Amino acid sequence: MKKVTQKDFEKERGKYLAYLRQHGLRLTRGRELVLKRVLETHGHFSCEDLVKQFKDSKENASRATIYRAMTELLEAQVIRQTAFGKKHNNYEHLYDEKPHHHAFCVRSGKYFELPDLGEEEKYLPILKKMGFEVLGHEVHFYGISKECRDS
């Protein structure tokens, strides 16, 4: 995963700003801090991970601000939600991600990333007819990894 560049940050910030304007909201300091932290976090993370990160830093964003901003970032298509999280929803940002899916080992809790094979294109016409606005998609496989089966 690459480090967020200024160009990437501005692009994602622009998407978020457009979303906020569309909904009559403003970019508060808290929202800006959450956006920055999300874009600097690599891999999968939860809102509670961000709450802990903010508690351990000099920057301040309340739990309510974090949860609200994460919903907004999801709807603005800056992040996507993944199904892997035992207690809390997990997310990943999109700016440096190639479309992919996940396989999850139910014994070890490890996940493996698989390439996207263009499944969305097959379903988009059907979903469009239903009036469903697609924000993204993800396929999940659950099972037991070779490593866990052999141990």
KEBAVO-956964 format. One record per residue: residue in three letters; x, y, z of N, C-alpha, C, O in turn. Coordinates in Angstrom, 3 decimals. Each point is the difference from the previous one (the first is absolute). Layout:
REM residues N
   resn     n.east    n.north       n.up    ca.east   ca.north      ca.up     c.east    c.north       c.up     o.east    o.north       o.up
    ALA          X          Y          Z          X          Y          Z          X          Y          Z          X          Y          Z
...
This chain:
REM residues 151
   resn     n.east    n.north       n.up    ca.east   ca.north      ca.up     c.east    c.north       c.up     o.east    o.north       o.up
    MET      0.843     -1.179      0.000     -0.843      1.179      0.000      0.888      1.242      0.000      1.025      0.068      0.677
    LYS     -1.456      0.881     -1.446      0.821      1.194     -0.108     -0.410      1.044      1.028     -1.118     -0.004      0.514
    LYS      2.047      0.886     -0.234     -0.262      1.118      0.903     -0.877      1.006     -0.742      0.165      0.208     -1.203
    VAL     -1.092      0.414      1.922     -0.886      0.967     -0.641      0.813      1.210     -0.468      0.748      0.602      0.770
    THR     -0.913     -0.264     -2.044      0.666      1.180     -0.544     -0.927      1.191      0.160     -1.189     -0.163      0.275
    GLN      1.727      1.347     -0.447     -0.833      1.206      0.080     -1.083     -0.034     -1.080     -1.135      0.413      0.235
    LYS      1.498     -0.909     -1.420     -0.960     -0.087     -1.109     -1.149     -0.953      0.361     -1.169      0.320     -0.216
    ASP      1.516     -1.503      0.774     -1.030     -0.952      0.432     -0.884      0.611      1.084     -1.225     -0.124     -0.035
    PHE      1.867      0.786      1.000     -0.752      0.605      1.096     -0.990      1.031     -0.531     -1.163      0.011      0.403
    GLU      1.618      0.851     -1.302     -0.875      1.047     -0.541     -1.140     -0.590     -0.812     -1.122      0.506      0.044
    LYS      1.400     -1.573     -0.787     -1.056     -0.657     -0.790     -1.079     -0.572      0.923     -1.191      0.218     -0.220
    GLU      1.613     -0.946      1.248     -0.956     -0.595      0.933     -0.721      1.065      0.823     -1.187     -0.132      0.298
    ARG      1.904      1.172      0.060     -0.606      1.122      0.728     -1.067      0.662     -0.871     -1.060      0.390      0.492
    GLY      1.347     -0.267     -1.782     -0.976      0.575     -0.941     -1.272     -0.825     -0.085     -1.098      0.553     -0.063
    LYS      1.239     -1.870      0.060     -1.180     -0.876     -0.017     -0.825      0.200      1.268     -1.229      0.051     -0.043
    TYR      1.925      0.061      1.165     -0.674      0.175      1.285     -0.679      1.367      0.059     -1.140      0.109      0.451
    LEU      1.841      0.936     -0.905     -0.581      1.347     -0.013     -1.251      0.051     -0.870     -0.992      0.623      0.379
    ALA      1.028     -1.266     -1.532     -1.161     -0.019     -0.892     -1.184     -0.675      0.698     -1.135      0.466     -0.096
    TYR      1.410     -1.552      0.787     -1.049     -0.699      0.742     -0.592      0.911      1.080     -1.218      0.118      0.128
    LEU      2.101      0.523      0.645     -0.472      0.866      1.077     -0.846      1.149     -0.537     -1.056      0.305      0.553
    ARG      1.517      0.333     -1.630     -0.768      1.100     -0.618     -1.371     -0.485     -0.448     -1.011      0.666      0.224
    GLN      0.989     -1.818     -0.853     -1.254     -0.568     -0.504     -1.011     -0.226      1.130     -1.210      0.056     -0.218
    HIS      1.719     -0.310      1.419     -0.871     -0.278      1.140     -0.111      1.183      0.966     -0.504     -0.146      1.113
    GLY      0.976      1.308     -1.543     -0.124      1.197      0.816      0.851     -0.018      1.260     -0.360      0.614      1.005
    LEU      1.494     -1.318     -1.055      0.887     -0.110      1.158      1.301      0.727     -0.278      0.324      0.283     -1.153
    ARG      0.422      0.019      2.205      1.285      0.684     -0.185      1.138     -0.880      0.495     -0.190     -0.902      0.816
    LEU      1.372      1.190     -1.331      1.187     -0.747      0.394      0.519      0.589      1.306      0.671      1.032      0.006
    THR     -0.986     -1.692      1.085      0.455      0.449      1.318      1.421     -0.497      0.238      0.508     -0.838     -0.745
    ARG      0.118      1.354      1.773      1.346     -0.451      0.363     -0.002     -1.493      0.313      0.916     -0.721     -0.397
    GLY     -1.939      0.255      1.107     -0.100     -1.420      0.334     -0.102     -0.873     -1.234      0.677     -1.024     -0.094
    ARG     -1.517      1.418     -0.856     -0.132     -0.764     -1.247      1.323     -0.033     -0.764      0.385     -1.038     -0.537
    GLU      0.310      2.178      0.492      1.288      0.085     -0.694      1.024     -0.925      0.667      0.761     -0.677     -0.690
    LEU     -0.739      0.645      2.027      0.932     -0.874      0.720     -0.296     -1.472     -0.273      0.922     -0.796     -0.180
    VAL     -2.201      0.432      0.150     -0.373     -1.387     -0.268      0.407     -0.376     -1.427      0.559     -1.074     -0.222
    LEU     -0.833      1.943     -0.734      0.389     -0.263     -1.386      1.503     -0.231     -0.102      0.444     -0.963     -0.626
    LYS      0.329      1.839      1.236      1.470     -0.118     -0.038      0.445     -1.325      0.611      0.840     -0.698     -0.570
    ARG     -1.395      0.356      1.715      0.390     -1.242      0.676     -0.387     -1.220     -0.833      0.776     -0.950     -0.102
    VAL     -1.960      0.969     -0.488     -0.449     -1.116     -0.838      0.958     -0.207     -1.170      0.382     -1.131     -0.301
    LEU      0.001      2.216     -0.353      0.862     -0.122     -1.178      1.425     -0.401      0.357      0.734     -0.498     -0.853
    GLU     -0.340      0.706      2.085      1.343     -0.397      0.450      0.025     -1.419      0.579      1.072     -0.538      0.275
    THR     -2.248     -0.064     -0.091     -0.108     -1.343      0.568     -0.053     -1.008     -1.139     -0.802      0.137     -0.924
    HIS      1.654     -1.144      0.995      0.039     -1.000     -1.061     -0.595     -1.310      0.482      0.043     -0.321      1.188
    GLY     -0.587     -0.416     -2.112     -0.651     -1.263      0.344     -1.411      0.250      0.508     -0.583      1.057     -0.239
    HIS      0.053     -2.026      0.930     -1.361      0.089      0.520      0.014      0.636      1.386      0.917     -0.228      0.790
    PHE     -1.934      1.021     -0.508     -0.090      0.670      1.298     -1.462      0.216      0.352     -0.867     -0.003     -0.874
    SER      0.605      0.188      2.147     -1.355      0.247      0.486     -0.084      1.414      0.585      1.015      0.669      0.191
    CYS     -2.221     -0.242      0.083     -0.180      1.285      0.674      0.691     -0.027      1.359      0.604      0.989      0.413
    GLU     -0.694     -2.115      0.275      0.632     -0.111      1.318      1.519      0.077     -0.090      0.651      0.498      0.919
    ASP     -0.077     -0.989     -2.026      1.444      0.165     -0.216      0.339      1.489     -0.064      0.991      0.446      0.580
    LEU     -1.822      0.317     -1.289      0.236      1.442     -0.112     -0.195      0.691      1.340      0.763      0.903      0.344
    VAL     -1.776     -1.315      0.423     -0.226      0.579      1.330      1.267     -0.172      0.832      0.451      0.944      0.649
    LYS      0.126     -2.150     -0.666      1.217     -0.276      0.766      1.171      0.851     -0.511      0.767      0.545      0.793
    GLN     -0.637     -0.437     -2.116      1.083      0.807     -0.563     -0.113      1.455      0.457      1.006      0.624      0.338
    PHE     -2.219     -0.086     -0.328     -0.175      1.390      0.421      0.274      0.160      1.495      0.548      1.019      0.419
    LYS     -0.921     -2.013      0.387      0.285      0.080      1.436      1.498      0.008      0.266      0.472      0.628      0.947
    ASP      0.276     -1.342     -1.805      1.446     -0.109      0.165      0.769      1.139     -0.671      1.231     -0.024     -0.025
    SER     -1.934      1.015     -0.516      0.682      1.094     -0.700     -0.389      1.343      0.609     -0.837      0.074      0.900
    LYS      1.456      0.973     -1.403     -0.312      1.351      0.468     -1.216      0.574     -0.716     -0.603      0.964      0.471
    GLU      0.240     -1.558     -1.617     -1.179      0.458     -0.734     -1.238     -0.537      0.703      0.056     -1.023      0.682
    ASN     -1.173      1.722     -0.855     -1.196     -0.394      0.710     -1.200     -0.073     -0.941     -0.317      0.955     -0.709
    ALA     -0.330     -2.098      0.723     -1.277     -0.188     -0.696     -0.830     -0.913      0.891      0.481     -1.041      0.446
    SER     -1.712      1.423     -0.190     -0.853     -0.798      0.885     -0.437     -1.279     -0.699      0.042     -0.103     -1.226
    ARG     -0.459     -0.859      2.022     -0.525     -1.263     -0.528     -1.174      0.282     -0.941     -0.088     -0.606     -1.068
    ALA     -0.804      1.509      1.445     -1.160      0.323     -0.838      0.446      0.589     -1.338     -0.549     -0.348     -1.045
    THR      1.542      1.239      1.074      0.512      0.596     -1.238      0.610     -1.071     -0.887     -0.215      0.006     -1.212
    ILE      0.969     -0.918      1.794      0.636     -1.070     -0.774     -1.058     -0.873     -0.667      0.079     -0.249     -1.203
    TYR     -1.054     -0.211      1.952     -1.038     -0.867     -0.566     -0.802      0.735     -1.077     -0.300     -0.576     -1.045
    ARG     -0.043      1.822      1.286     -0.765      0.784     -0.977      0.826      0.208     -1.274     -0.504     -0.180     -1.108
    ALA      1.766      0.556      1.273      0.865      0.238     -1.158      0.218     -1.283     -0.797      0.063      0.041     -1.228
    MET      0.053     -1.166      1.904      0.205     -1.255     -0.715     -1.206     -0.335     -0.871      0.165     -0.490     -1.117
    THR     -1.366      0.746      1.608     -1.199     -0.210     -0.810      0.022      0.921     -1.213     -0.325     -0.417     -1.112
    GLU      0.708      1.661      1.329      0.082      0.958     -1.107      1.065     -0.402     -1.009     -0.231      0.084     -1.206
    LEU      1.395     -0.518      1.681      1.082     -0.422     -0.894     -0.401     -1.235     -0.802      0.395     -0.149     -1.157
    LEU     -1.160     -0.716      1.757     -0.511     -1.178     -0.691     -0.946      0.426     -1.125      0.124     -0.468     -1.131
    GLU     -1.058      1.348      1.446     -0.957      0.472     -1.001      0.665      0.845     -1.080     -0.473      0.036     -1.136
    ALA      1.561      0.640      1.478      0.740      0.818     -0.975      0.945     -0.858     -0.845      0.666      0.512     -0.901
    GLN     -0.609     -1.795      1.186      0.843     -0.961     -0.706      1.493      0.282      0.147      0.779     -0.190     -0.934
    VAL     -0.401      0.644      2.120      1.409      0.176      0.345      0.516     -1.298      0.635      1.171     -0.351     -0.142
    ILE     -2.067     -0.353      0.844      0.327     -1.284      0.623     -1.067     -1.000     -0.393     -1.049      0.358     -0.535
    ARG      1.337     -1.619      0.812     -1.032     -1.026     -0.151     -0.008     -0.861      1.243      1.008     -0.141      0.693
    GLN     -2.161     -0.428     -0.429     -0.172     -0.857      1.162      0.329     -1.430     -0.406     -0.345     -0.431     -1.100
    THR      1.006     -0.298      1.977      0.263     -1.407     -0.242     -0.756     -0.824      1.032     -0.394      0.510      1.049
    ALA      0.202     -1.745     -1.345     -0.804     -0.854      0.879      0.788     -0.561      1.166     -0.576     -0.649      0.872
    PHE      1.864      0.879     -0.835      0.816     -0.616      1.029      0.154      0.898      1.206      0.708      1.006     -0.039
    GLY     -1.356     -1.372      1.073      0.070      0.702      1.262     -0.868     -0.764      0.962     -1.200     -0.149     -0.229
    LYS      1.777     -0.332      1.288     -0.782     -0.815      0.916     -0.966      0.852      0.808     -1.150     -0.385      0.214
    LYS      1.616      1.534      0.229     -0.814      0.856      0.851     -0.446      1.261     -0.724     -1.114      0.478      0.213
    HIS      1.971      0.060     -1.063     -0.267      1.271     -0.665      0.185     -0.146     -1.503      0.721     -0.884     -0.465
    ASN     -1.375      1.755     -0.285      0.207      0.025     -1.442      1.439      0.382     -0.303      0.594      0.815      0.707
    ASN     -0.041     -1.393     -1.741      1.334      0.356     -0.459     -0.101      0.742     -1.319     -0.940     -0.192     -0.771
    TYR      1.921      1.037      0.529      0.023      0.827     -1.198      1.390     -0.033     -0.603      0.965     -0.400      0.651
    GLU     -0.872      0.822     -1.893      1.279      0.254     -0.646     -0.216      1.164     -0.954     -1.091      0.168     -0.545
    HIS      2.133      0.637      0.341     -0.174      1.119     -0.924      0.209     -0.501     -1.408      0.547     -1.081     -0.214
    LEU     -0.987      1.875     -0.746     -0.014     -0.442     -1.381      1.104      0.595     -0.853      0.283     -0.543     -1.068
    TYR      0.356      1.629      1.480      0.897      0.715     -0.897      1.189     -0.834     -0.458      0.493      0.217     -1.107
    ASP     -0.021     -1.145      1.896      1.161     -0.793     -0.406     -0.327     -1.481     -0.149      0.899     -0.838     -0.067
    GLU     -2.173      0.526      0.015     -0.418     -1.393     -0.087     -0.425     -0.356     -1.416     -0.728      0.752     -0.648
    LYS      1.180     -1.888      0.180     -0.542     -0.578     -1.222     -1.251     -0.745      0.432     -0.048     -0.517      1.116
    PRO     -0.964      0.449     -1.971     -1.189     -0.766      0.386      0.395     -1.431      0.383      0.747     -0.666     -0.716
    HIS     -1.258      0.219      1.842      0.331     -1.333      0.472     -1.097     -0.540      0.908     -0.905      0.723      0.417
    HIS      1.014     -2.000     -0.128     -0.925     -0.680      0.892      0.813     -0.667      1.108      1.227      0.096      0.027
    HIS     -1.922     -0.769      0.884      0.676     -0.581      1.150     -0.396     -1.448      0.224     -1.134     -0.404     -0.257
    ALA      2.096     -0.363      0.741     -0.241     -1.334      0.543      0.427      0.081      1.464      1.036      0.583      0.320
    PHE     -1.829     -1.163      0.550      0.210      0.145      1.440      0.106     -1.371      0.643     -0.882     -0.840     -0.175
    CYS      1.963      0.609      0.923      0.168     -1.258      0.738     -0.706      0.133      1.349      0.351      0.851      0.818
    VAL     -1.345     -1.701     -0.602     -0.799      0.095      1.225      0.760     -0.483      1.229     -0.414      0.284      1.124
    ARG      1.515     -1.004     -1.311      0.797     -0.455      1.144      1.008      1.048      0.444      0.077      0.335      1.182
    SER      0.692      0.179     -2.128      1.085      0.926      0.361     -0.446      1.457      0.012      0.645      0.838      0.630
    GLY     -1.744     -0.528     -1.321     -0.439      1.388     -0.103      0.762      0.783     -1.057     -0.189      1.210     -0.128
    LYS      1.049     -1.884     -0.632      0.753      0.680     -1.059     -0.864      0.130     -1.249     -0.861     -0.836     -0.274
    TYR      1.112      1.896     -0.465     -0.697      0.151     -1.272      1.025      0.030     -1.124      1.157      0.373      0.190
    PHE     -1.614     -0.772     -1.345      0.833     -0.047     -1.193     -0.720      0.800     -1.071     -1.222     -0.084     -0.122
    GLU      1.966      0.858     -0.654     -0.613      0.821     -1.045      0.100     -0.701     -1.344      1.022     -0.594     -0.342
    LEU     -2.122      0.679     -0.416     -0.104     -0.617     -1.320     -0.345      1.089     -1.020     -0.668      0.972      0.353
    PRO      1.102     -1.110     -1.600     -0.329      1.034     -0.993     -1.485     -0.003     -0.353     -0.659     -1.039      0.039
    ASP      0.155      2.199     -0.378     -1.364      0.153     -0.506     -0.008     -0.480     -1.448      0.912      0.324     -0.761
    LEU     -1.919     -1.083      0.375     -0.086     -0.529     -1.356     -1.098      0.674     -0.820     -0.468     -0.561     -0.992
    GLY      0.057      1.753      1.398     -0.990      0.761     -0.762     -1.438     -0.410      0.246     -0.859      0.237     -0.849
    GLU      0.578     -0.842      1.978     -1.349     -0.468      0.300     -1.038      1.120     -0.015     -1.146     -0.201     -0.401
    GLU      1.578      1.403      0.855     -0.924      1.127      0.114     -0.680      0.303     -1.328     -1.186      0.329     -0.025
    GLU      1.924     -0.435     -1.082     -0.552      0.309     -1.324     -1.174     -0.901     -0.361     -0.899      0.417     -0.731
    LYS      0.898     -1.637      1.233     -1.095     -0.922     -0.294     -1.260      0.348      0.786     -1.118     -0.206     -0.472
    TYR      1.316      0.732      1.664     -1.135      0.290      0.866     -0.538      1.422     -0.138     -1.157      0.250      0.339
    LEU      1.964      0.679     -0.824     -0.431      1.404     -0.084     -1.305      0.196     -0.775     -0.871      0.723      0.483
    PRO      0.691     -1.331     -1.666     -1.275      0.203     -0.714     -1.215     -0.474      0.799     -1.051      0.641     -0.026
    ILE      1.194     -1.750      0.726     -1.106     -0.531      0.807     -0.309      0.954      1.149     -1.160      0.325      0.254
    LEU      2.207      0.118      0.436     -0.180      0.894      1.138     -0.545      1.355     -0.441     -0.814      0.603      0.699
    LYS      1.264     -0.127     -1.859     -0.487      1.282     -0.522     -1.503     -0.086     -0.261     -0.739      0.929      0.325
    LYS      0.288     -2.032     -0.906     -1.439     -0.196     -0.245     -0.794      0.024      1.302     -1.152      0.433      0.027
    MET      1.775     -0.898      1.040     -0.653     -0.030      1.312      0.030      1.371      0.673     -0.617      0.193      1.048
    GLY      1.344      0.773     -1.659      0.122      1.321      0.594      1.005      0.051      1.131     -0.047      0.900      0.839
    PHE      0.958     -1.861     -0.812      0.986     -0.108      1.070      1.264      0.739     -0.396      0.571     -0.266     -1.058
    GLU     -0.129      1.191      1.896      1.238      0.731     -0.250      1.165     -0.768      0.605      0.083     -0.157      1.219
    VAL      0.812     -0.320     -2.069      1.138     -0.794      0.444      1.130      0.921      0.429      0.420      0.870     -0.762
    LEU      0.069     -1.056      1.972      1.154      0.731      0.502      1.271     -0.828     -0.130      1.103      0.535      0.114
    GLY     -1.245     -1.800     -0.345      1.116     -0.917     -0.132     -0.493     -1.402      0.261     -1.178     -0.210      0.290
    HIS      2.068     -0.738     -0.391     -0.381     -1.382      0.293      1.212     -0.739      0.531      1.140      0.444     -0.134
    GLU     -1.423     -1.586      0.742      1.069     -0.811      0.543     -0.501     -1.440      0.098     -1.152     -0.239      0.365
    VAL      2.007     -0.703     -0.686     -0.308     -1.420      0.131      0.823     -0.527      1.168      1.175      0.342      0.141
    HIS     -1.787     -1.171      0.692      0.685     -0.552      1.162     -0.066     -1.518     -0.025     -1.055     -0.590     -0.234
    PHE      2.180     -0.016      0.476      0.072     -1.442      0.147      0.409     -0.288      1.440      0.914      0.633      0.528
    TYR     -1.580     -1.574      0.099      0.307     -0.397      1.361      0.444     -1.448     -0.038     -0.573     -0.804     -0.735
    GLY      1.574      0.464      1.508      0.453     -1.377      0.019      1.159     -0.175      0.962      0.180      0.780      0.935
    ILE      0.604     -1.824     -1.183      1.150     -0.309      0.836      1.227     -0.043     -0.904      0.029     -0.736     -0.986
    SER      0.968      1.518      1.322      1.208      0.086     -0.825      0.787     -1.303      0.063     -0.158     -0.789      0.932
    LYS      1.006      0.573     -1.932      0.863     -1.176     -0.042      0.864     -0.059      1.250      0.179     -1.062      0.596
    GLU      0.356      2.216     -0.206      0.860      0.083      1.200     -0.727     -0.535      1.233      0.582     -0.755      0.779
    CYS     -1.835      1.135     -0.597     -0.762     -0.446      1.171     -0.407     -1.480     -0.124     -0.027     -0.716      1.001
    ARG     -0.285      0.263     -2.206     -0.379     -1.411     -0.190      1.185     -0.919      0.274     -0.172     -1.103      0.519
    ASP      1.382      1.562     -0.869      1.186     -0.838      0.152      0.592      0.018      1.409      0.885     -0.795      0.317
    SER     -1.378      1.708      0.529      0.606      0.088      1.345     -0.790     -0.772      1.033      0.375     -0.025      1.172
